[in-house]
Amino acid sequence: MFRFKSCRDRHCNQCQKFERAKWVEKQKISLLPIPYFHIVFTVDHALNPLIRQNPWAFYNLLFQTVSQSLQEMARKELGCELGITAVLHTWGQQMDEHYHLHCIVTGGGLALDQSRWVRPKNRRYLFDVVQLSALYRDKLLDGLHKLSEAGELVQVGQAAELDVATTIAECRQKKWEVFAKPFDTPEAVYEYLSRYVHQVAISNQRLEKVEEGQVTFRYFDNRERAAVGEQGKEKKLRLPVFEFMRRFLQHILPEGFVRIRYYGLHHSSARKKKLPRSRELLGLSRSLPELKTLTLLTWLEELLGEEMGQCPHCGATGSLMERGQFAELPWLVCFMLSLFGQPTTAGVRH
């Protein structure tokens, strides 16, 4: 569903579809003819009260820990540097707290001396996820302990009741699980991850109804999915409107926080030397692909199969004005168009 005069806020479930499409086009520059892996790093729920009070510090620690763990395993097991794209999610299907990172990771990487491209022994296996899980757990808990010792963790509300040292010790005794899944084709990589970027805690499609101060929405039970090994049965949840709002608002990120980050061969700095060298070793041209400029009009035309610059009533073309053109019009013309025209995200249909 499209809305005129979109707010463009990154937490709005109306305004992110076009941003997502532009992001996918940009990532195709770094796509290589190799296997890729989708790896998900979750956080023990015992840490939720601390995370809730210290989002900025913990999210940064999470990104740092995941990237370091992956690159350390790659250096140790394969002797190479990976390409990593990481996306932060903070919610589960019921909009409860479920902190985790979705990562797209190259299947293999550039040798540390940049002399060759290192491939994994198996297209469907990067390295031992049990070892990766333990390394990630220990690094994250060590980092959290350092933050606590340095007095950088705020403890109010439920977090005030936590003994950080005890909680960390208890979490260290548990087996943490990292989920890893190979992609069948390189082309599927970013289309798949696009489901997780520019995403919000709930989409309009899952909303059933709002009545009598209650909000009803659909969800899949993750525990049931894990038990049956499939998608599980779709269920419905009814919440008081204020509880629904509370759950939604707890997933608003700190202002200015970057929730999509790139490491190794996916970092922007790698586009000068490492990525061209990787392409060369894989039999491609060193030159990176030209970035396709995706405009709102062309995207809508591809999506809907219609000419968006054509009036749906009279068939006239060229009736959609760009923002820049509209801004240059005399104030009286702008005023008249605003009265009798139809505002859109690209200009005014008149």
Stockholm file with secondary structure:
# STOCKHOLM 1.0

chainA/1-350         MFRFKSCRDRHCNQCQKFERAKWVEKQKISLLPIPYFHIVFTVDHALNPLIRQNPWAFYNLLFQTVSQSLQEMARKELGCELGITAVLHTWGQQMDEHYHLHCIVTGGGLALDQSRWVRPKNRRYLFDVVQLSALYRDKLLDGLHKLSEAGELVQVGQAAELDVATTIAECRQKKWEVFAKPFDTPEAVYEYLSRYVHQVAISNQRLEKVEEGQVTFRYFDNRERAAVGEQGKEKKLRLPVFEFMRRFLQHILPEGFVRIRYYGLHHSSARKKKLPRSRELLGLSRSLPELKTLTLLTWLEELLGEEMGQCPHCGATGSLMERGQFAELPWLVCFMLSLFGQPTTAGVRH
#=GR chainA/1-350 SS CCCSSCCCCTTCTTSCHHHHHHHHHHHGGGCCSSCEEEEEEECCGGGHHHHHHCHHHHHHHHHHHHHHHHHHHHHHHTSEECEEEEEEEEECTTSCEEEEEEEEEESSEEETTSSSEECCSBTTBCSCHHHHHHHHHHHHHHHHHHHHHTTCCCCCGGGGGCCHHHHHHHHHTSCCCEEEEECSCTTHHHHHHTTTTTCCSCCGGGEEEEETTEEEEEEECHHHHHHHTSCCCEEEEEEEHHHHHHHHHTTCCCTTCCCEEEEETTSGGGGTTHHHHHHHHTTSCSSCCCCCCCCHHHHHHHHHSSCTTBCTTTCCBSCBCCHHHHHHSCHHHHHHHHHHSEECSSSEEC
#=GC SS_cons         CCCSSCCCCTTCTTSCHHHHHHHHHHHGGGCCSSCEEEEEEECCGGGHHHHHHCHHHHHHHHHHHHHHHHHHHHHHHTSEECEEEEEEEEECTTSCEEEEEEEEEESSEEETTSSSEECCSBTTBCSCHHHHHHHHHHHHHHHHHHHHHTTCCCCCGGGGGCCHHHHHHHHHTSCCCEEEEECSCTTHHHHHHTTTTTCCSCCGGGEEEEETTEEEEEEECHHHHHHHTSCCCEEEEEEEHHHHHHHHHTTCCCTTCCCEEEEETTSGGGGTTHHHHHHHHTTSCSSCCCCCCCCHHHHHHHHHSSCTTBCTTTCCBSCBCCHHHHHHSCHHHHHHHHHHSEECSSSEEC
//
